[in-house]
Amino acid sequence: MASVETAAEHERILREIESTDTNCIGPTLRSVYDGQEHGLFMEKLDARIRNHDREIEKMCNHHFQGFVDSITELLKVRGEAQKLKSQVTETNRRLQDDGRELMSSMEELQQCRVQQRNIATTIDKLSHCLPVLEMYSRLQEQMRAKRYYPALRTLEQLEHTCLPRAGQYRFCSIMAENIPKLRTQIRDTAMTQLRDFLESIRKHSDKIGETAIKQAQLQRSLDSSVSMQPRALIGRRSRKEAAAAAAVGAATDSDGQGSSPMSEQDSGILDVEDEEEDEVPGAHDLVDFSPVYRCLHIYTVLGLRDVFENYYRKQRRKQARLVLQPHSNMHETLEGYRRYFNQIVGFFVVEDHILHTTQGLVNRAYVEELWELALSKIVAALRTHSSYCDNPDLVLDLKNLIVLFADTLQGYGFPVSQLFDMLLEMREQYGEILLKRWNITFRQVLDQDNYSPIPVSTEQEYRHYTSQFPLQDPELEKLPFPKKLPFSEFVPKVYCQLKEFIYACLKYSEDLHLSSTEVDDMIRKSTNLLLTRTLSHCLQYAIKKKNVGLAELVQVIINTTHLEQSCHFLEEFISNITNVPPDTVNATKLYGTSTFKDARHAAEAEIYTSLNAKIDQFLQLADYDWMAGVQGGGTLDASDYLIDLIAFLKSTFSVFTNLPGKVAQTACMSACKHISTSLMQLLLDPEVRQISMGALHQLYTDVKECESFARAGPVAGFQGDTLLLAFSDLRQLLDLFTQWDWSTYLADYGKPTCKYLRVNPHTALALLEKMKETSRKNNVFAQFRKTDRDRQKLIDTVIKQLRNLIAQHHA
């Protein structure tokens, strides 16, 4: 069994060796040597080899005759091949001989073709290079001609179109290297032109603003008729549109024909002498804006528009701060204000033109922000500098200048309501300055007045004064010439000055866009201030100054009376110039009536005070002998001082004939009361310790003289003996003592029908004490005379009774 298995295994190995690749036979042979029967395997292998050799021999024998036949045929073919080779060699020789000429022609043809190709290539390259050279040449010409915007566009076309087509050449590389330098040069040159432009318009903004203001002034003065409407409609906006079109054409013209070269007036100011005299040039007529447009477009092409906008706005803000800074002495002259306004208007006219002729260089928000800043600074500067002004004419001119300034900028679309609000504030200052000037004027009028009625000798003189002052006195008109007006010179002068003040207030209210009612209210309030403050103080000053006589005070009363009567004429005058009826609801009323009434009352009080002071001067001359004895017979004469006093009063009251009756009566009553009171004070003077009956008799005579004066009626209008009541207190007291009627006084005291109703017991007691002291000292030996002793007892008894009476009524 083992031998059979071994033989089968060897057979398998042999088949595997026969069928397996020699590279993989190693494992098979290894299995043979791993076994114990390798000798037997070798035998099997040799037997198999012998079998294969026998099969190969059988096959060779089978194919040998065919092989021999093939060799024989091959030998025959070799001969033929030699013949064919020689023929081919000969043919090749002949072909080479024939092809040499052809090759020569072909080489010539090839050379021609190369030359032709080179020529075509050269033409092609030149067709790309020539435009580059031509464009670069044009670029150089534009740079020399300072036409930078077309040069920049040529540069862009050269860089992006021509040079890429031309290829890589040395000159192209040089051009490409120069392009950034040229671009920088163009940018810097454009910026230099812009700086020159900004500097130029800063220097010439005064002229630009002056021209714009003149244009606005001309626009205001244009006739509004239909024939002038088309001309009036040629306004700022049409000018701006034309300028914008010109600017766009100048900036976008590729060949540079539309833009102004630097040789033209790039400084910013153009010559306008050739303008027609009746047409004021606009901003674009005065200023060459081409540097701005050119620089804007150049920076836009360079992709630096934001840089340019920021630079332009920053520089203009700096210029705005310089323009808005007023000179320290601007308030001294109107020309200083005019120059300040011209510069501001010039600045904003340029900005407005830039706003409407460029797209986005400045926008509406930027301009409005700049204007708000400017407006606040303008208002602050005007408030500060106008506060230094004390000349109403300068303030009025300044107001008109501000109105023209505001109207000019309003025409360009700038809001100016704050300026008009400030003008209303300035009106208060203007009113104060007017009040100061009129205060001086009124004082001069009052100081220069002679306080005498105005004499008129002809109808012409009379009409002259009545045209200045509304005098309505039919009786005076009937009197023949010469005659006198009741008032003095200061009445028509003051009235004319009041009208002048109203005109001055009206002038300020013009062009402030106020309604008639507002103007009327402003004028009335200012006039009230003039009346109640300025004129009232001047009148008080004239009344209370030193050395003012009674005649002057009387004339002041007459004058103020006529001025008071003229107040309704002032009301009508204001209504006529403002076209506001005086009976309008909430209309302010003039306080002239109360002003002149107060002045008249002050003059009346001053008359009373001055009259009393004059009476006191006479009373200081009184020299009573308080110890005088009683005269035995004859009548006493009134004191000399009293006679002089009464004579003075008579002459004084004769001047009062032109005064209102009440004033004259009050003055007369006040004078009589003052005399009575002064004489009473002389009796009760503490320094007068002793009074004799003789002194009382003298005083009784003086009082009687005063009563005679009062009874004579120095002033008309008193009813009955009203004026005598001023002396009733003194009269009853003297009657009581001279008649020694104490029993009646003591019995009827307190009764309405008492004869001595006006005698005060305290006054009587004080006078009795002085008489008691006199009796005691002068009658040293009175106790030896029964009559004197009885009189002394009687005085003591009366004193005792008076004290009891006083104590009783006091309790």
Secondary structure, 3 states (H helix, E strand, C coil): CHHHHHHHHHHHHHHHHHHCCHHHCHHHHHHHHHCCCHHHHHHHHHHHHHHHHHHHHHHHHHHHHHHHHHHHHHHHHHHHHHHHHHHHHHHHHHHHHHHHHHHHHHHHHHHHHHHHHHHHHHHHHHHHHHHHHHHHHHHHHHHHCCCHHHHHHHHHHHHHHHHHHHCCCHHHHHHHHHHHHHHHHHHHHHHHHHHHHHHHHHHHHHHHHHHHHHHHHHHHHCCCCHHHHHHHHCCHHHHHHHHHHHHHHHHHCCCCCCCCCCCCCCCCECCCCCCCCCCCCCHHHHECCHHHHHHHHHHHHCCCHHHHHHHHHHHHHHHHHHHHCCCCCHHHCHHHHHHHHHHHHHHHHHHHHHHHHCCCCCCHHHHHHHHHHHHHHHHHHHHHHHCCCCCHHHHHHHHHHHHHHHHHHHHCCCCCHHHHHHHHHHHHHHHHHHHHHHHHHHHHHHHHCCCCCEEECCHHHHHHHHHHCCCCCHHHHHCCCCEEECCCCHHHHHHHHHHHHHHHHHHHHCCCCCCHHHHHHHHHHHHHHHHHHHHHHHHHHHHHCCCCCHHHHHHHHHHHHHHHHCHHHHHHHHHHHHCCCCCCCCCCCCCHHHHHHHHHHHHHHHHHHHHHHHHHHHHCCCCCCCCCCCCCCCCCCCCHHHHHHHHHHHHHHHHHHHCCHHHHHHHHHHHHHHHHHHHHHHHCCCCCCCCCHHHHHHHHHHHHHHHHHHHCCCCCCCCCCHHHHHHHHHHHHHHHHHHCCHHHHHHHCCCCCCCCCCCCHHHHHHHHHHHHHHHHHHCCCHHHCHHHHHHHHHHHHHHHHHHHHHHHHHC
